[in-house]
Amino acid sequence: MSNKSLGEYAAFVASMPTSIQASTTARWLTDVFGLNPFCTWANPVNLTKSSSSKAMNSTSIAAKAVTAYLEGLALDIVVPSSIIPMYKSNFVTWIQVLDTTTHVFNHVTQTLPSDGSTTFAIVVCTEGCTGDQINIIFIYPDLTDIPTLKFTAPNNAYELSFLVCKPNITIETREVHTQGSHIGSPATPWRQSLSKARKLEFHPISFMLGVAMSFLSSDSGPQTSA
C-alpha cells in the first residue's frame, strides 16, 4: 500500500506476487484499488433506546443500548452499552469505532454494509456520570453545528453523534512497478480496452476495508494494541 497521491486517488493498494521481493526492481500486471475517502457527520434519526436499565448499564456484555438510522447514508447502527459512560465511570466522553460485523447494518437489506463504511460513535454524558469525583476525566467535545441525538438513562443524560467515513474505492488493471523500495508505483491504466484482471471485486474489497478499519479503537498501534 502507498499513501502517495496518484491522479484522482489519495492512496492505492496493489497485490504483489509472492515470488518477488519488495526490495527488488520489478513490474507486473494486476488489479489495484485506488482510495479517495471522504468523511461526513451523519444525521441520526429514529432513535430507539433499550427500556431495560440493566441493559443500559451492562458492561459485561455487548448489550444493545441505542439504535439509530443514519439518514442519507443508508446505515442502521447499534451503540453497545459497554461504551456508554455511567454514573461511576471515570470519563464523561467515549469515542469508539463501531464493529462493522456486529453494530453497523445496511438500512435496506439489514445485512452487513458492503461499501466499506467506518462509523465513529461519540457519546457524551451531559448530566450525571459524576460518581467518581476523584478519577473522573472531564473532556467535552465541541459538537456545535454537528447533528446529534439526545437520550436519557437512569440518572444520566447523553448526547450522541456519528462520523461516517467511506473509502470510495475504484478498481483498475494497472502495471505496477517497484524501484527497489518497499512501495510500488502503479503506472497509467494498462490499455483501456483490456478487461480487468478480476483479481479484486468492489463489494468484497470495500467490506474487508470496513472490517479492518473497525479495529482502530482496539488495534491501531502501540497505544491501543494488547
Accessible surface in RSA format (square Angstrom, percent):
REM  Atomic radii and reference values for relative SASA: ProtOr
REM  Chains: A
REM  Algorithm: Lee & Richards
REM  Probe-radius: 1.40
REM  Slices: 20
REM RES _ NUM      All-atoms   Total-Side   Main-Chain    Non-polar    All polar
REM                ABS   REL    ABS   REL    ABS   REL    ABS   REL    ABS   REL
RES MET A   1   150.54  78.0  90.34  59.8  60.20 143.3  61.39  52.2  89.15 118.1
RES SER A   2     1.51   1.3   0.39   0.5   1.11   2.6   1.51   3.2   0.00   0.0
RES ASN A   3   126.99  87.6 106.38 102.8  20.61  49.6  31.95  76.9  95.05  91.9
RES LYS A   4   131.89  64.3 126.20  77.4   5.69  13.5  78.81  70.9  53.08  56.5
RES SER A   5    88.51  74.8  59.87  79.9  28.64  66.0  41.26  87.9  47.25  66.2
RES LEU A   6    38.40  21.4  36.60  26.2   1.81   4.5  37.78  26.5   0.62   1.7
RES GLY A   7    73.68  90.9   0.00   N/A  73.68  90.9  41.29 113.3  32.39  72.5
RES GLU A   8   110.54  63.5  89.93  68.0  20.61  49.1  63.80 123.4  46.74  38.2
RES TYR A   9     8.09   3.8   5.57   3.2   2.52   6.6   6.51   4.9   1.58   2.0
RES ALA A  10    52.79  48.5  37.02  57.1  15.78  35.9  44.52  62.7   8.27  21.9
RES ALA A  11     9.81   9.0   9.81  15.1   0.00   0.0   9.81  13.8   0.00   0.0
RES PHE A  12     9.59   4.8   9.59   5.9   0.00   0.0   9.59   5.8   0.00   0.0
RES VAL A  13    32.84  21.6  32.75  29.7   0.09   0.2  32.75  28.5   0.09   0.2
RES ALA A  14    26.18  24.1   6.50  10.0  19.68  44.8   7.24  10.2  18.94  50.2
RES SER A  15    54.43  46.0  41.98  56.0  12.45  28.7  46.09  98.2   8.33  11.7
RES MET A  16    70.34  36.4  46.02  30.5  24.32  57.9  21.75  18.5  48.58  64.4
RES PRO A  17    50.30  36.7  35.93  32.8  14.38  52.3  47.92  39.6   2.38  14.8
RES THR A  18   143.44 102.0 110.43 112.0  33.01  78.7  87.90 118.1  55.54  84.0
RES SER A  19   103.48  87.4  65.63  87.6  37.85  87.2  56.62 120.6  46.86  65.7
RES ILE A  20    40.08  22.8  28.54  21.3  11.54  27.8  31.39  22.6   8.68  23.6
RES GLN A  21   119.14  66.6 115.98  84.8   3.16   7.5  33.88  72.1  85.26  64.7
RES ALA A  22    27.53  25.3  21.43  33.1   6.10  13.9  21.43  30.2   6.10  16.2
RES SER A  23    67.96  57.4  52.32  69.8  15.64  36.0  28.43  60.5  39.53  55.4
RES THR A  24    61.02  43.4  56.06  56.8   4.95  11.8  57.04  76.6   3.97   6.0
RES THR A  25   103.73  73.8  75.91  77.0  27.82  66.3  54.77  73.6  48.96  74.0
RES ALA A  26    25.57  23.5  12.51  19.3  13.06  29.7  23.60  33.2   1.97   5.2
RES ARG A  27   154.12  64.7 132.55  67.6  21.57  51.4  43.41  59.3 110.70  67.1
RES TRP A  28    32.48  13.0  23.32  11.3   9.15  21.5  32.39  17.3   0.09   0.1
RES LEU A  29    74.63  41.6  54.11  38.7  20.52  51.6  54.11  38.0  20.52  55.2
RES THR A  30     2.04   1.5   2.04   2.1   0.00   0.0   1.96   2.6   0.08   0.1
RES ASP A  31     0.13   0.1   0.00   0.0   0.13   0.3   0.00   0.0   0.13   0.1
RES VAL A  32     1.69   1.1   1.66   1.5   0.03   0.1   1.66   1.4   0.03   0.1
RES PHE A  33    13.81   6.9  13.81   8.6   0.00   0.0  13.81   8.4   0.00   0.0
RES GLY A  34     0.30   0.4   0.00   N/A   0.30   0.4   0.06   0.2   0.24   0.5
RES LEU A  35    16.18   9.0  16.18  11.6   0.00   0.0  16.18  11.4   0.00   0.0
RES ASN A  36    68.65  47.3  67.00  64.7   1.65   4.0   4.48  10.8  64.17  62.0
RES PRO A  37    73.87  53.8  53.70  48.9  20.18  73.4  53.80  44.4  20.07 124.8
RES PHE A  38    95.13  47.6  87.44  54.2   7.69  20.0  95.13  57.7   0.00   0.0
RES CYS A  39    72.35  54.7  41.34  46.1  31.00  72.9  14.80  37.5  57.55  62.1
RES THR A  40    52.14  37.1  46.35  47.0   5.79  13.8  24.58  33.0  27.56  41.7
RES TRP A  41    95.45  38.3  79.85  38.7  15.60  36.6  59.34  31.6  36.11  58.6
RES ALA A  42     1.94   1.8   0.00   0.0   1.94   4.4   1.75   2.5   0.19   0.5
RES ASN A  43    64.28  44.3  62.66  60.6   1.62   3.9  19.60  47.2  44.69  43.2
RES PRO A  44     4.95   3.6   0.54   0.5   4.41  16.0   0.54   0.4   4.41  27.4
RES VAL A  45    41.47  27.3  38.99  35.3   2.48   6.0  41.47  36.0   0.00   0.0
RES ASN A  46   110.64  76.3  85.45  82.6  25.19  60.7  32.33  77.8  78.31  75.7
RES LEU A  47    54.67  30.4  24.62  17.6  30.06  75.6  24.62  17.3  30.06  80.9
RES THR A  48    83.57  59.4  78.51  79.6   5.06  12.1  57.44  77.2  26.13  39.5
RES LYS A  49    87.30  42.6  69.61  42.7  17.69  42.1  52.50  47.3  34.80  37.1
RES SER A  50    30.37  25.7  11.89  15.9  18.48  42.6  16.61  35.4  13.76  19.3
RES SER A  51   123.72 104.5  80.53 107.5  43.19  99.5  56.22 119.7  67.50  94.6
RES SER A  52    49.22  41.6  42.34  56.5   6.88  15.8  36.11  76.9  13.11  18.4
RES SER A  53    62.97  53.2  55.02  73.4   7.95  18.3  22.51  47.9  40.45  56.7
RES LYS A  54   172.59  84.2 162.72  99.8   9.87  23.5 113.83 102.5  58.77  62.6
RES ALA A  55    21.31  19.6  17.67  27.3   3.64   8.3  21.03  29.6   0.29   0.8
RES MET A  56     3.82   2.0   3.82   2.5   0.00   0.0   3.82   3.2   0.00   0.0
RES ASN A  57    62.94  43.4  46.60  45.0  16.34  39.3  23.52  56.6  39.42  38.1
RES SER A  58    16.94  14.3   8.52  11.4   8.42  19.4  14.69  31.3   2.25   3.2
RES THR A  59   101.62  72.3  76.17  77.2  25.45  60.7  44.41  59.7  57.21  86.5
RES SER A  60   105.45  89.1  66.46  88.7  38.99  89.8  54.38 115.8  51.07  71.5
RES ILE A  61   111.63  63.5 103.38  77.0   8.25  19.9 111.62  80.4   0.01   0.0
RES ALA A  62    73.38  67.5  43.38  66.9  30.00  68.2  45.13  63.6  28.24  74.8
RES ALA A  63    14.39  13.2   6.03   9.3   8.36  19.0  14.39  20.3   0.00   0.0
RES LYS A  64   123.05  60.0 112.22  68.9  10.83  25.8  58.69  52.8  64.36  68.6
RES ALA A  65     0.34   0.3   0.00   0.0   0.34   0.8   0.19   0.3   0.15   0.4
RES VAL A  66     0.29   0.2   0.00   0.0   0.29   0.7   0.29   0.3   0.00   0.0
RES THR A  67    29.36  20.9  29.36  29.8   0.00   0.0  19.92  26.8   9.45  14.3
RES ALA A  68     4.89   4.5   0.00   0.0   4.89  11.1   3.66   5.2   1.23   3.3
RES TYR A  69    45.86  21.4  44.94  25.6   0.92   2.4  21.07  15.8  24.79  30.6
RES LEU A  70     0.00   0.0   0.00   0.0   0.00   0.0   0.00   0.0   0.00   0.0
RES GLU A  71    86.66  49.8  77.65  58.7   9.01  21.5  21.55  41.7  65.12  53.2
RES GLY A  72    73.12  90.2   0.00   N/A  73.12  90.2  41.49 113.8  31.63  70.8
RES LEU A  73    23.90  13.3  19.58  14.0   4.31  10.8  22.71  15.9   1.19   3.2
RES ALA A  74    44.24  40.7  41.60  64.2   2.63   6.0  42.86  60.4   1.38   3.7
RES LEU A  75     2.85   1.6   2.85   2.0   0.00   0.0   2.85   2.0   0.00   0.0
RES ASP A  76    29.08  20.4  29.08  28.9   0.00   0.0  16.16  38.0  12.92  12.9
RES ILE A  77     0.57   0.3   0.00   0.0   0.57   1.4   0.00   0.0   0.57   1.6
RES VAL A  78    22.67  14.9  22.67  20.5   0.00   0.0  22.67  19.7   0.00   0.0
RES VAL A  79     0.00   0.0   0.00   0.0   0.00   0.0   0.00   0.0   0.00   0.0
RES PRO A  80     7.36   5.4   7.27   6.6   0.10   0.3   7.36   6.1   0.00   0.0
RES SER A  81     0.12   0.1   0.00   0.0   0.12   0.3   0.00   0.0   0.12   0.2
RES SER A  82    53.13  44.9  31.63  42.2  21.50  49.5  20.48  43.6  32.65  45.7
RES ILE A  83     8.32   4.7   8.02   6.0   0.30   0.7   8.32   6.0   0.00   0.0
RES ILE A  84     4.51   2.6   0.00   0.0   4.51  10.9   0.00   0.0   4.51  12.2
RES PRO A  85     0.00   0.0   0.00   0.0   0.00   0.0   0.00   0.0   0.00   0.0
RES MET A  86    21.01  10.9  21.01  13.9   0.00   0.0  20.79  17.7   0.22   0.3
RES TYR A  87   112.03  52.3 111.09  63.2   0.94   2.4  69.38  52.1  42.65  52.6
RES LYS A  88   160.62  78.4 143.83  88.3  16.78  40.0  87.41  78.7  73.21  78.0
RES SER A  89    19.76  16.7   9.77  13.0  10.00  23.0   9.53  20.3  10.23  14.3
RES ASN A  90    68.40  47.2  65.80  63.6   2.60   6.3   3.91   9.4  64.49  62.3
RES PHE A  91    46.69  23.4  46.69  28.9   0.00   0.0  46.69  28.3   0.00   0.0
RES VAL A  92     0.75   0.5   0.58   0.5   0.18   0.4   0.58   0.5   0.18   0.5
RES THR A  93    23.50  16.7   9.22   9.3  14.28  34.0   9.22  12.4  14.28  21.6
RES TRP A  94    91.34  36.7  88.82  43.0   2.52   5.9  91.34  48.7   0.00   0.0
RES ILE A  95   103.70  59.0  81.04  60.4  22.67  54.6  81.04  58.4  22.67  61.5
RES GLN A  96    45.06  25.2  44.69  32.7   0.37   0.9   2.79   5.9  42.27  32.1
RES VAL A  97     7.17   4.7   4.43   4.0   2.74   6.6   4.43   3.8   2.74   7.4
RES LEU A  98     2.04   1.1   0.81   0.6   1.23   3.1   1.75   1.2   0.29   0.8
RES ASP A  99    52.01  36.4  50.06  49.8   1.95   4.6  15.91  37.4  36.09  36.0
RES THR A 100     2.11   1.5   2.11   2.1   0.00   0.0   1.41   1.9   0.69   1.0
RES THR A 101    55.91  39.8  42.03  42.6  13.88  33.1  31.63  42.5  24.28  36.7
RES THR A 102    72.46  51.5  59.37  60.2  13.09  31.2  61.19  82.2  11.27  17.0
RES HIS A 103    25.82  14.1  25.82  17.9   0.00   0.0  18.16  18.7   7.66   8.9
RES VAL A 104     0.37   0.2   0.37   0.3   0.00   0.0   0.37   0.3   0.00   0.0
RES PHE A 105    51.40  25.7  51.40  31.8   0.00   0.0  51.40  31.2   0.00   0.0
RES ASN A 106    40.41  27.9  40.41  39.1   0.00   0.0   0.86   2.1  39.55  38.2
RES HIS A 107    69.12  37.8  60.63  42.1   8.49  21.7  35.90  37.0  33.22  38.7
RES VAL A 108   122.67  80.7  94.45  85.5  28.22  68.0  99.11  86.1  23.56  63.9
RES THR A 109    80.98  57.6  56.83  57.6  24.15  57.5  63.22  84.9  17.76  26.8
RES GLN A 110   102.08  57.1  84.14  61.5  17.94  42.7  52.19 111.1  49.89  37.8
RES THR A 111    78.43  55.8  72.84  73.8   5.60  13.3  66.85  89.8  11.59  17.5
RES LEU A 112    69.84  38.9  57.49  41.1  12.35  31.0  57.49  40.4  12.35  33.2
RES PRO A 113     2.70   2.0   1.49   1.4   1.22   4.4   2.16   1.8   0.54   3.4
RES SER A 114    43.91  37.1  41.07  54.8   2.84   6.5  18.80  40.0  25.10  35.2
RES ASP A 115    44.17  30.9  39.13  39.0   5.03  11.9  30.14  70.9  14.02  14.0
RES GLY A 116     2.43   3.0   0.00   N/A   2.43   3.0   1.10   3.0   1.33   3.0
RES SER A 117     0.35   0.3   0.00   0.0   0.35   0.8   0.00   0.0   0.35   0.5
RES THR A 118     3.36   2.4   2.72   2.8   0.64   1.5   1.29   1.7   2.07   3.1
RES THR A 119     0.69   0.5   0.00   0.0   0.69   1.7   0.00   0.0   0.69   1.0
RES PHE A 120    44.22  22.1  44.22  27.4   0.00   0.0  44.22  26.8   0.00   0.0
RES ALA A 121     0.00   0.0   0.00   0.0   0.00   0.0   0.00   0.0   0.00   0.0
RES ILE A 122    10.50   6.0  10.50   7.8   0.00   0.0  10.50   7.6   0.00   0.0
RES VAL A 123     0.00   0.0   0.00   0.0   0.00   0.0   0.00   0.0   0.00   0.0
RES VAL A 124     5.23   3.4   5.23   4.7   0.00   0.0   5.23   4.5   0.00   0.0
RES CYS A 125     0.78   0.6   0.00   0.0   0.78   1.8   0.00   0.0   0.78   0.8
RES THR A 126    67.12  47.7  40.78  41.3  26.35  62.8  34.91  46.9  32.22  48.7
RES GLU A 127   117.36  67.4 111.07  84.0   6.29  15.0  36.77  71.1  80.59  65.8
RES GLY A 128    28.86  35.6   0.00   N/A  28.86  35.6  12.25  33.6  16.61  37.2
RES CYS A 129     0.00   0.0   0.00   0.0   0.00   0.0   0.00   0.0   0.00   0.0
RES THR A 130    52.55  37.4  47.77  48.4   4.78  11.4  25.86  34.7  26.69  40.3
RES GLY A 131    31.48  38.8   0.00   N/A  31.48  38.8   3.03   8.3  28.45  63.7
RES ASP A 132    34.48  24.2  29.41  29.3   5.07  12.0  13.08  30.8  21.39  21.3
RES GLN A 133   115.02  64.3  92.39  67.5  22.63  53.9  53.01 112.8  62.01  47.0
RES ILE A 134   161.27  91.8 130.69  97.4  30.58  73.7 136.02  97.9  25.25  68.5
RES ASN A 135    90.03  62.1  76.50  73.9  13.53  32.6  17.18  41.4  72.84  70.4
RES ILE A 136    19.44  11.1   1.94   1.4  17.49  42.2   1.94   1.4  17.49  47.5
RES ILE A 137    98.45  56.0  93.81  69.9   4.64  11.2  96.91  69.8   1.54   4.2
RES PHE A 138   102.93  51.5  74.14  45.9  28.79  74.9  74.14  45.0  28.79  82.4
RES ILE A 139   112.41  64.0 109.21  81.4   3.20   7.7 112.37  80.9   0.04   0.1
RES TYR A 140   117.04  54.6  88.56  50.4  28.48  74.1  70.54  53.0  46.50  57.3
RES PRO A 141    45.99  33.5  24.28  22.1  21.71  78.9  34.35  28.4  11.64  72.3
RES ASP A 142   115.91  81.2  87.89  87.5  28.02  66.3  45.92 108.1  69.99  69.8
RES LEU A 143    23.19  12.9  12.38   8.9  10.82  27.2  13.62   9.6   9.57  25.8
RES THR A 144    96.51  68.6  74.62  75.7  21.89  52.2  60.60  81.4  35.91  54.3
RES ASP A 145   146.50 102.6  98.96  98.5  47.54 112.4  44.30 104.3 102.20 101.9
RES ILE A 146    33.76  19.2  23.66  17.6  10.10  24.3  24.49  17.6   9.28  25.2
RES PRO A 147    47.93  34.9  35.02  31.9  12.91  46.9  47.03  38.8   0.90   5.6
RES THR A 148    39.61  28.2  14.46  14.7  25.16  60.0   0.95   1.3  38.66  58.4
RES LEU A 149    28.12  15.7  26.51  19.0   1.61   4.1  28.12  19.7   0.00   0.0
RES LYS A 150   154.70  75.5 133.83  82.1  20.88  49.7  75.87  68.3  78.84  84.0
RES PHE A 151    10.22   5.1   1.09   0.7   9.13  23.8   9.14   5.5   1.07   3.1
RES THR A 152    72.66  51.7  71.31  72.3   1.35   3.2  51.30  68.9  21.36  32.3
RES ALA A 153    13.53  12.4   0.80   1.2  12.73  29.0   7.94  11.2   5.59  14.8
RES PRO A 154    64.45  47.0  45.99  41.9  18.46  67.1  58.12  48.0   6.32  39.3
RES ASN A 155   133.46  92.0  96.01  92.8  37.45  90.2  29.84  71.8 103.62 100.2
RES ASN A 156     8.75   6.0   2.12   2.0   6.63  16.0   2.31   5.6   6.43   6.2
RES ALA A 157    18.28  16.8  18.28  28.2   0.00   0.0  18.28  25.7   0.00   0.0
RES TYR A 158     2.18   1.0   0.00   0.0   2.18   5.7   0.00   0.0   2.18   2.7
RES GLU A 159    35.79  20.5  35.79  27.1   0.00   0.0   0.56   1.1  35.22  28.8
RES LEU A 160     0.00   0.0   0.00   0.0   0.00   0.0   0.00   0.0   0.00   0.0
RES SER A 161     0.00   0.0   0.00   0.0   0.00   0.0   0.00   0.0   0.00   0.0
RES PHE A 162     0.13   0.1   0.00   0.0   0.13   0.3   0.00   0.0   0.13   0.4
RES LEU A 163    41.84  23.3  41.84  29.9   0.00   0.0  41.84  29.4   0.00   0.0
RES VAL A 164     0.58   0.4   0.33   0.3   0.25   0.6   0.33   0.3   0.25   0.7
RES CYS A 165    20.35  15.4  19.45  21.7   0.90   2.1  13.21  33.5   7.15   7.7
RES LYS A 166    31.18  15.2  30.10  18.5   1.08   2.6  12.49  11.2  18.68  19.9
RES PRO A 167    17.19  12.5  13.61  12.4   3.58  13.0  16.68  13.8   0.50   3.1
RES ASN A 168    75.50  52.1  63.14  61.0  12.36  29.8   9.46  22.8  66.04  63.8
RES ILE A 169    10.67   6.1   0.00   0.0  10.67  25.7   0.00   0.0  10.67  29.0
RES THR A 170    61.79  43.9  57.32  58.1   4.47  10.7  35.60  47.8  26.19  39.6
RES ILE A 171    24.82  14.1   7.94   5.9  16.88  40.7   7.94   5.7  16.88  45.8
RES GLU A 172    40.79  23.4  37.89  28.7   2.91   6.9  16.90  32.7  23.89  19.5
RES THR A 173    11.00   7.8   5.24   5.3   5.76  13.7   5.24   7.0   5.76   8.7
RES ARG A 174    14.01   5.9  14.01   7.1   0.00   0.0   0.00   0.0  14.01   8.5
RES GLU A 175    25.48  14.6  25.48  19.3   0.00   0.0   2.03   3.9  23.46  19.2
RES VAL A 176     2.28   1.5   2.28   2.1   0.00   0.0   2.28   2.0   0.00   0.0
RES HIS A 177    33.16  18.1  33.02  23.0   0.14   0.4  19.75  20.4  13.41  15.6
RES THR A 178     3.58   2.5   3.30   3.3   0.28   0.7   3.45   4.6   0.13   0.2
RES GLN A 179   120.33  67.3  96.27  70.4  24.06  57.3  48.86 104.0  71.47  54.2
RES GLY A 180    36.75  45.3   0.00   N/A  36.75  45.3  11.74  32.2  25.02  56.0
RES SER A 181    52.24  44.1  47.61  63.5   4.63  10.7  43.58  92.8   8.66  12.1
RES HIS A 182   147.78  80.8 119.56  83.1  28.21  72.2  85.99  88.6  61.79  71.9
RES ILE A 183    73.81  42.0  65.43  48.7   8.38  20.2  66.63  48.0   7.18  19.5
RES GLY A 184    18.08  22.3   0.00   N/A  18.08  22.3   5.96  16.4  12.12  27.1
RES SER A 185    57.70  48.8  56.23  75.0   1.47   3.4  25.13  53.5  32.56  45.6
RES PRO A 186     6.24   4.5   0.41   0.4   5.83  21.2   0.41   0.3   5.83  36.2
RES ALA A 187    29.42  27.0  18.64  28.8  10.78  24.5  29.42  41.4   0.00   0.0
RES THR A 188   108.24  77.0 103.13 104.6   5.12  12.2  75.54 101.5  32.70  49.4
RES PRO A 189    46.89  34.2  34.43  31.4  12.46  45.3  34.43  28.4  12.46  77.5
RES TRP A 190    80.62  32.4  74.22  35.9   6.40  15.0  73.21  39.0   7.41  12.0
RES ARG A 191   165.51  69.5 145.97  74.4  19.54  46.5  51.38  70.2 114.13  69.2
RES GLN A 192   155.22  86.8 122.85  89.8  32.37  77.1  68.48 145.8  86.75  65.8
RES SER A 193   112.56  95.1  71.84  95.9  40.71  93.8  57.93 123.4  54.62  76.5
RES LEU A 194    73.12  40.7  54.65  39.1  18.47  46.4  58.26  40.9  14.86  40.0
RES SER A 195    88.60  74.9  72.14  96.3  16.46  37.9  52.47 111.7  36.13  50.6
RES LYS A 196    66.39  32.4  55.69  34.2  10.70  25.5  55.42  49.9  10.97  11.7
RES ALA A 197    44.97  41.3  12.64  19.5  32.32  73.5  24.63  34.7  20.33  53.9
RES ARG A 198   156.06  65.5 133.27  67.9  22.78  54.2  52.37  71.6 103.69  62.8
RES LYS A 199   132.56  64.7  99.39  61.0  33.17  79.0  53.94  48.5  78.62  83.7
RES LEU A 200    28.31  15.8  26.28  18.8   2.04   5.1  28.31  19.9   0.00   0.0
RES GLU A 201    70.10  40.2  66.78  50.5   3.32   7.9  41.03  79.4  29.07  23.7
RES PHE A 202    85.08  42.6  81.36  50.4   3.72   9.7  81.36  49.3   3.72  10.6
RES HIS A 203   106.88  58.4 105.51  73.3   1.37   3.5  77.35  79.7  29.53  34.4
RES PRO A 204    71.56  52.2  63.96  58.3   7.59  27.6  71.39  58.9   0.17   1.1
RES ILE A 205    16.75   9.5  16.46  12.3   0.30   0.7  16.46  11.9   0.30   0.8
RES SER A 206     0.63   0.5   0.63   0.8   0.00   0.0   0.00   0.0   0.63   0.9
RES PHE A 207    57.42  28.7  57.01  35.3   0.41   1.1  57.42  34.8   0.00   0.0
RES MET A 208   108.09  56.0 103.18  68.3   4.91  11.7  62.86  53.4  45.23  59.9
RES LEU A 209    39.96  22.3  38.83  27.8   1.13   2.8  39.71  27.9   0.25   0.7
RES GLY A 210     0.15   0.2   0.00   N/A   0.15   0.2   0.15   0.4   0.00   0.0
RES VAL A 211    34.44  22.7  34.44  31.2   0.00   0.0  34.44  29.9   0.00   0.0
RES ALA A 212    64.63  59.4  46.57  71.9  18.05  41.1  53.43  75.2  11.20  29.7
RES MET A 213    80.02  41.4  79.26  52.5   0.75   1.8  49.64  42.2  30.37  40.2
RES SER A 214    11.60   9.8   2.18   2.9   9.42  21.7   0.36   0.8  11.25  15.8
RES PHE A 215   105.76  52.9 105.01  65.0   0.75   1.9 105.76  64.1   0.00   0.0
RES LEU A 216    62.06  34.6  55.43  39.7   6.64  16.7  56.40  39.6   5.66  15.2
RES SER A 217    39.49  33.4  11.90  15.9  27.59  63.6  17.99  38.3  21.50  30.1
RES SER A 218    63.75  53.9  54.47  72.7   9.28  21.4  46.55  99.1  17.20  24.1
RES ASP A 219    89.82  62.9  70.37  70.0  19.45  46.0  11.40  26.8  78.42  78.2
RES SER A 220    63.22  53.4  22.37  29.9  40.85  94.1  18.91  40.3  44.31  62.1
RES GLY A 221    25.20  31.1   0.00   N/A  25.20  31.1  23.60  64.8   1.60   3.6
RES PRO A 222   130.79  95.3 100.89  92.0  29.90 108.7 110.48  91.2  20.32 126.3
RES GLN A 223   173.32  96.9 140.51 102.7  32.81  78.1  58.13 123.7 115.19  87.4
RES THR A 224    54.95  39.1  33.27  33.7  21.68  51.7  40.16  53.9  14.79  22.4
RES SER A 225    47.61  40.2  28.15  37.6  19.45  44.8  22.58  48.1  25.03  35.1
RES ALA A 226   151.87 139.6  72.04 111.2  79.83 181.6 110.47 155.6  41.39 109.7
END  Absolute sums over single chains surface
CHAIN  1 A    12335.8       9730.4       2605.4       7251.6       5084.2
END  Absolute sums over all chains
TOTAL         12335.8       9730.4       2605.4       7251.6       5084.2
